[in-house]
Amino acid sequence: FEGNEELQHLEAFYHAYPYRKYEKETKHIKIKEFNNLYDEVEQVAKEIVHIVRSKKARYKDITVATRDLNRYDFLVKSIFKEYEIPNFIDSKREAKSNPIIVLILSALEMRNRRYSYETMFRYLKSGLIGVSDEDISLLENYVLQNGIKGKKWFEEKWEYKVNPNYLAEESEFDLEQKAKINETKDKVLAPIIKLQDKLKKQNKTVREICTYVYEFLLDINIEETLENLINNFNEKGDLEIAKEYSQVWQIVVDILDQMVELMGDEKISLDKFMKVISLGFDEYELGLVPPSMDQVLVSSIDRMKNSNTKYLYLIGTTDGI
């Protein structure tokens, strides 16, 4: 607050009683009221555009802060995108919601869930198994249409019709589609079958299951897939997502190492292993560092970290009051 009498006065007397009124004209602090959250965020966006275009500041000199970031992050993303304002939303994310961890947990619980549609397609839609979205979509439609679940997944070859009209003869196109579906099935099931065969072993130790999980991740070529994904995100400018995937992969490796170190030779059931590893993932949140580029920082008040802020917008200050 150096050189700013208004902010110095506010800091000195905000919690003071009796307080002292600021007698001079206020030039650096403005209070505005809005009918709804949309109008509030849009006005902030308009002012940011004006400040930057008039060359009073760069985007990185501006911070938008709120007490409840969850209420505002969607609006800020959409409205700032509309006004072409580059921004970094400094919110913590649960590591457990990342596709890498969803993939691991789904693979481990498949057998106990009897290869249900939900478990299988949480795994298949992770985007990390080296199969295109188009092929997964084709497989999903076929599985839903024919009620495939449980042991049916492991039939050597699916002969169910592709065409929902079971009275119609199969065309050449239908047969080509069926062949493609079976090819995709075999590809996605190969590493799953390998993992499940290992997990059938009795009296497994924590070390063994951790090894099976890591070998499974190598079987699906996760490291190369992640490297390509992270490079693509960086090239598109999605630096937050790129850093998130990097962090989560390191979290997975760390947790497997910690479990081996602390419980390695302990015999454990798969159910208990699932609970332990899930609790481990629950402990991690992703605190992403703002990329070093010219963009507005959007943060919760308790996480504000831009000490070089020249323009600060506090939004939602009276919510709940």
N, C-alpha and C positions, 0 to 999 in steps of 0.2 A: 504493500500500500504506500510505498515511498512516493512522496510528492502528490498524493491524492488526499486532500483534507477530508473530503466527504467519507471515503471508506475508512480512514483512520478514526473519524468521529463515530461511525457506525460500529466499528470493532470495539471501541472503548465503552460505548454506552448501550449496546444492544441488550445485554443482560443486566445492566445497572439499574438500581432503584435507590433514590430517585434518579431519573435520567436527565440529560441535558439536551435541550432542543438545538438543532443546527440552524443557526440564524441566517447564514448566507444563502445565496441562490444555488440551487442544486443543478449541476450540469452533467454529472457523471453517473447518476443513479436515476433510473426511470422505473415506474411501476405501471403496468398495464393490466387491464381486466378483459377477459374474453368469455364468450358464451359457451364455448366447448373446446375440447382438446385440439381438434383439427384446425380451428381458426388460430389458436395459440401457436401451434407449430408452424403453420403457414406464414404467419406474420414474422416469426423468427427467421424463417427461410428467406423471406423478402428482404429483411434488414441485412442479413448476411451477404446476400447478392449485392446489395447497394454498397455495403462497406468495402467489399473486395473490388468491385468495379470502379469505385471512386479512389481506389488505391490507398485507403486509410489503413488497411491491414491485409495480411494473407490469411488463408483458411486456417493455417496452423496456429494463428494468434487468437483463435476464437474457440471458446468452450461452451457447450450447452450442458447444463447439469439439472438433475431432478432427484427428488426423494424416492420416486418409484419408477425405475427405468423400465420395468416390465410393462407398465401402462403406456409408455411412450415409444418404445423401440420400433414397433411396426409402423407407426405414423411417421416417425423421423426417417426411417428407411425409405418409405414410399414418397413422402413429400420432398425430401432432400434429393432423391433421384429425379423427381420431376423438375426441380430447379437446378439440376446438375451441380449439386454441392457435394464434393468428395468428403467422406466422413468415416470416422472409426468409432464404433459403438463399443465402449469398454465395459462389457457385461461378462460376468463369469458364467461359464457353461459347464454342465455336468459332463464329465468324461464318459460316463456310462451310456449317454445317448449317441455317441459317435458310432458310425457304421462298423468300425474295426471291432469294437467291443460287442456290439449287437451280433456281429458275425460269430465271434468266439462263443458267446453264451448260447446262441441258437444251435451251433454245432454240438455243444456239450449236452443240451437238453433234448435233442431230437428223439432219442430212443425212449426216454421217459415220457415224452409227449406223444409217443406212437406215430411219429412222423406226420403230425397234423399239418393241415394246410397253412395255418398261421406260423408255426415254427419253421417249416420248410421255406416259405417265401420271405420270411424275415431274413433268413440266410441268403436266399437267392437274389433278393433285391438290394443287397448291401452295396453292389457296384464294385465288389472287390474280388470276384471269382473268375474274372477273365471271360465272361460271356456277355454278349451285347444285350441291351434292353429289349431289342426286337425279339431276340430268341427267347428271352425270359418271358416276355409277354405271350408269345406263341405257346410256350410250355404251360404257362398259368391258365390260359383259356382252355387248353386240352384237359388239364388236371381237373378244373372246375366242372367242365362239361361231362366228364366221365366219372366223377366222384372218386378220384384216386387219392388214397391215403393209406397209412400203415404199410403192410407187407406188399401192397400193390406197387409201391415205388421200386421194389427190388425184383419185379418180374423181368425175365431176360429181355423180352421185347414186348412193347405195348402194341396190341393189335386192335384197340378200340378205334372206332371211326372218328375221323376229324370232322366230318359233316354232321351237324346235329340232327339232320334228317336221316334216321337210321334205315328208312325204307329205300333211300336212294342208293344207287350203286356208286362206289368210290371212283372218282375221276383220277386221271393221271396226276393232276395238281394235288388232289387229296393225298395220294400215295407219296408224292414228293414231300408234302408237309409232314406226313407221319414219319417219314424217314429222318427228316430234319429234327423233329421232336425227340425221336429216340436217340439221335446223335447227341443232342443237348443233354438229355437225361443221363446218358452214359458218362458224359464229360463231367457233369456236376456231382454225380454220385460217387465217382471213383475215389476221391480223397475222403469223402464221408464214410464210405464202406471201410476204407483202410483205418480210419480213426476209430470207428465203432468196433471193429474187430479187436483192436488193442484194448479198448475200454472194457471188453467182456472178461478180461483176465481177472481172476480172483485175487484178493489180498494185495491190491495195488497200493503203492506208497505215493506220497505227495510228489516226490521227485519223479516217479514214473509218469504220473498224469501230466505234470508240467512238461516233461519231455515229449509226451504224445501230442500235447497242444502245440508245442513249438514245431514239431515235425509236421503236423497238419498244416500250419501256417506256411512252412517251406513248400509243402506239396502243392498248395494253391498259388505259390509264387507271390506271396503277399509283399515282399520287400520290393520287387521290381514294379509291381502294380502301384504301390504307394509312391515310389519314386516318380513314376510317370504321372500319377495324379497330381502330386505336389508341384511338379514342373509345369503341368497344364494350368493349375490354379495360379501359379506365379506369373505365367505368361499372360493370363487373362486379367491380371491385376487383383485377383481374389487372394490377397496376402493373408487375411485373417484365417480363411479356410485352410490354406496351405500350412500355416503355423499350427493350426488345431490338429491336423492329421499327423504332423511331425511330433507334437507333444504326446498325442494319444499312443502312438506306436512306442514311444519311449516309456510311457506309463505301463503298457502291457509287458514289455521286457523287464522293467523294474519289479513289477508285482510277481511275475514268475520267478525271478531271481530271489526275491525276498521269501517267497513261500518255500523254495528249495532250501534256502539258508536256515530258516527258522523251524521248518517242519519236515524237512526232506525225507527222513527214513520212517516217518509216522505212517502207519497204514490208515487208509481213509476210504470211505464210500464215495461214489460219484456225487450223490446228493449233498453230502457234507462238503466235498470239494467245491461244488457249485456255490454253496452258501458262503464259503470262505472267500473265494475269488470275487464274488459279487460284492461282498462287504469291502473288499480291497478297492474295487473300482468305485464304490460309493464315496470313498474318502477323498477322491481326487476331483478338483474343479479346474477348469482351464482358464488361467489368467493370462490373456493374450496381451503382449506388449504392442503398443501402437507402432505400426510401420513408420519408418523415418521418411515421411513424405508430406506434402502440403495438403492437409485435410483437417476438417473440424473434428474436435474431440467431443464425443457425446458420452456422458458418464453419470453415474449416481453420485450424489454429493459426497458420500463417505469414501469414494474411490478417486476423487479428483486428483490428478497428478501432473497437470500442465502448469508448471510454475511460471511460464512465460506468457500466460494468458493476458491479452490486452482487452478483449471483449468477452464478458461472461454473461450468459443468459441463464437465469434460474427459472425453470418452468414447473408448473404444478405446485407452487409454493404453499397454496392455501387448501390443497386437496385434503379432505377429511377434517377440516377445522370449522 
